[in-house]
Amino acid sequence: MKTIVTIFTLIFALNFAATVHAEDGSMRYREMVEKLREQNKERREAEQEQEQEQEQENEKQVNQTKKQEPVSTNDKK
């Protein structure tokens, strides 16, 4: 009888330890996923800012080239 109680106690202890370990791993996984999502969000925002800056720079260049184009007053027909 004592052996059976010892076996059930060990099984319960192992099951409890496995449950605690699994929950800890699950929490770590959730934290890792959350950090990755934050990093992806920050990266996307940085890319969007960079694209907007590039578009603004392109617009400035287009406006400058339009101003620099000579206006022809001697049109030949």
SERO-4910 file (N, C-alpha, C, O; in steps of 0.05 Angstrom, whole numbers):
BEGIN
 pado doro    nc1    nc2    nc3   cac1   cac2   cac3    cc1    cc2    cc3    oc1    oc2    oc3
  Met    A     16    -24      0      0      0      0     18     25      0     12     45    -14
  Lys    A     39     24     16     57     47     17     70     53    -10     74     76    -17
  Thr    A     76     32    -25     88     34    -51     69     48    -71     77     65    -87
  Ile    A     44     40    -69     24     52    -87     21     82    -81     19     98   -100
  Val    A     20     89    -56     18    118    -49     42    133    -58     40    155    -68
  Thr    A     66    121    -55     91    134    -64     90    138    -94     98    159   -104
  Ile    A     81    118   -109     80    120   -138     60    142   -146     67    159   -163
  Phe    A     37    143   -135     17    164   -141     27    191   -134     22    211   -148
  Thr    A     41    193   -111     53    219   -103     74    228   -123     75    252   -130
  Leu    A     91    210   -132    111    217   -152     99    226   -178    107    245   -191
  Ile    A     78    211   -186     65    218   -211     52    245   -209     53    262   -228
  Phe    A     39    251   -186     26    277   -182     48    299   -182     44    320   -194
  Ala    A     70    294   -169     91    314   -168    103    319   -195    108    342   -202
  Leu    A    107    298   -211    117    302   -238     97    317   -256    105    334   -272
  Asn    A     72    310   -253     51    323   -268     50    353   -261     47    370   -279
  Phe    A     52    359   -235     51    386   -226     76    402   -237     73    424   -247
  Ala    A     99    389   -235    123    402   -245    121    407   -275    130    428   -285
  Ala    A    111    388   -290    108    391   -319     89    413   -326     93    428   -345
  Thr    A     67    415   -310     48    437   -315     60    464   -310     56    482   -326
  Val    A     75    467   -288     88    492   -282    108    499   -304    110    522   -313
  His    A    123    479   -312    143    484   -333    130    492   -359    139    510   -373
  Ala    A    108    479   -366     94    486   -391     82    514   -390     84    528   -410
  Glu    A     72    522   -367     61    549   -365     83    569   -367     79    591   -379
  Asp    A    106    564   -355    129    582   -357    138    585   -386    143    607   -396
  Gly    A    139    562   -400    147    563   -429    127    578   -445    134    593   -464
  Ser    A    101    575   -438     80    589   -453     82    619   -448     79    634   -467
  Met    A     88    627   -424     92    655   -418    115    667   -433    114    689   -445
  Arg    A    137    652   -434    161    661   -449    154    664   -479    162    683   -492
  Tyr    A    139    645   -489    132    646   -517    114    670   -523    119    684   -543
  Arg    A     95    675   -505     78    698   -509     94    724   -508     89    742   -525
  Glu    A    112    726   -490    129    750   -488    146    753   -513    149    776   -523
  Met    A    157    732   -523    173    733   -547    157    742   -571    165    759   -587
  Val    A    132    731   -574    115    739   -596    107    768   -593    106    782   -613
  Glu    A    102    777   -569     95    805   -565    118    824   -573    114    844   -585
  Lys    A    142    816   -565    165    832   -572    169    833   -602    176    854   -614
  Leu    A    166    810   -615    168    810   -644    148    827   -658    154    841   -677
  Arg    A    123    827   -648    102    844   -659    110    874   -656    106    890   -674
  Glu    A    120    881   -632    128    909   -628    151    916   -647    151    938   -658
  Gln    A    170    898   -650    192    904   -668    183    907   -697    192    925   -711
  Asn    A    164    890   -705    153    892   -732    138    918   -736    140    931   -757
  Lys    A    123    926   -716    109    951   -717    128    975   -719    124    993   -736
  Glu    A    149    975   -703    168    996   -704    183    997   -731    188   1018   -742
  Arg    A    189    973   -742    202    972   -768    184    983   -790    193    998   -807
  Arg    A    158    975   -789    139    984   -809    137   1015   -808    136   1028   -828
  Glu    A    135   1026   -783    133   1055   -780    157   1069   -791    155   1089   -804
  Ala    A    181   1058   -785    206   1069   -795    206   1069   -826    215   1088   -839
  Glu    A    198   1047   -837    197   1044   -867    178   1065   -879    184   1077   -899
  Gln    A    154   1068   -866    135   1088   -876    146   1116   -874    143   1132   -893
  Glu    A    160   1122   -852    172   1149   -850    193   1153   -871    195   1174   -883
  Gln    A    209   1132   -876    230   1134   -896    218   1138   -924    228   1154   -940
  Glu    A    196   1124   -930    182   1127   -956    171   1155   -959    173   1167   -980
  Gln    A    159   1166   -937    148   1193   -939    170   1213   -943    167   1232   -959
  Glu    A    193   1210   -929    215   1228   -933    226   1226   -962    233   1247   -973
  Gln    A    227   1202   -973    236   1199  -1000    217   1212  -1020    226   1225  -1039
  Glu    A    191   1209  -1015    171   1222  -1032    174   1253  -1031    172   1266  -1051
  Gln    A    178   1263  -1007    181   1292  -1004    206   1301  -1019    206   1322  -1032
  Glu    A    228   1286  -1016    253   1293  -1030    249   1292  -1060    259   1310  -1075
  Asn    A    234   1272  -1070    229   1270  -1099    213   1294  -1108    218   1305  -1129
  Glu    A    193   1302  -1092    176   1325  -1100    193   1350  -1101    189   1367  -1119
  Lys    A    211   1354  -1082    229   1377  -1082    246   1377  -1107    249   1398  -1119
  Gln    A    257   1354  -1114    274   1353  -1138    258   1359  -1163    267   1373  -1181
  Val    A    233   1349  -1165    216   1354  -1188    210   1384  -1189    211   1396  -1211
  Asn    A    204   1396  -1167    198   1425  -1167    222   1441  -1174    220   1461  -1189
  Gln    A    246   1433  -1165    270   1447  -1172    276   1445  -1202    285   1464  -1215
  Thr    A    272   1421  -1213    278   1418  -1242    257   1434  -1259    264   1444  -1280
  Lys    A    233   1436  -1249    213   1452  -1264    221   1482  -1264    217   1496  -1284
  Lys    A    232   1491  -1241    240   1519  -1239    265   1524  -1256    268   1546  -1266
  Gln    A    282   1504  -1260    307   1508  -1274    303   1505  -1304    321   1514  -1319
  Glu    A    281   1494  -1314    278   1491  -1342    275   1518  -1355    259   1535  -1346
  Pro    A    290   1523  -1376    288   1550  -1389    262   1552  -1405    252   1533  -1417
  Val    A    251   1576  -1403    227   1581  -1418    235   1593  -1445    248   1613  -1446
  Ser    A    226   1581  -1466    234   1590  -1493    215   1612  -1502    190   1608  -1501
  Thr    A    226   1634  -1510    210   1657  -1520    210   1658  -1550    193   1672  -1562
  Asn    A    228   1643  -1563    230   1643  -1592    218   1617  -1602    233   1599  -1609
  Asp    A    193   1616  -1604    181   1592  -1615    180   1594  -1645    171   1614  -1656
  Lys    A    190   1574  -1658    191   1573  -1687    168   1556  -1696    163   1534  -1686
  Lys    A    154   1567  -1716    131   1551  -1727    136   1544  -1756    119   1531  -1769
***
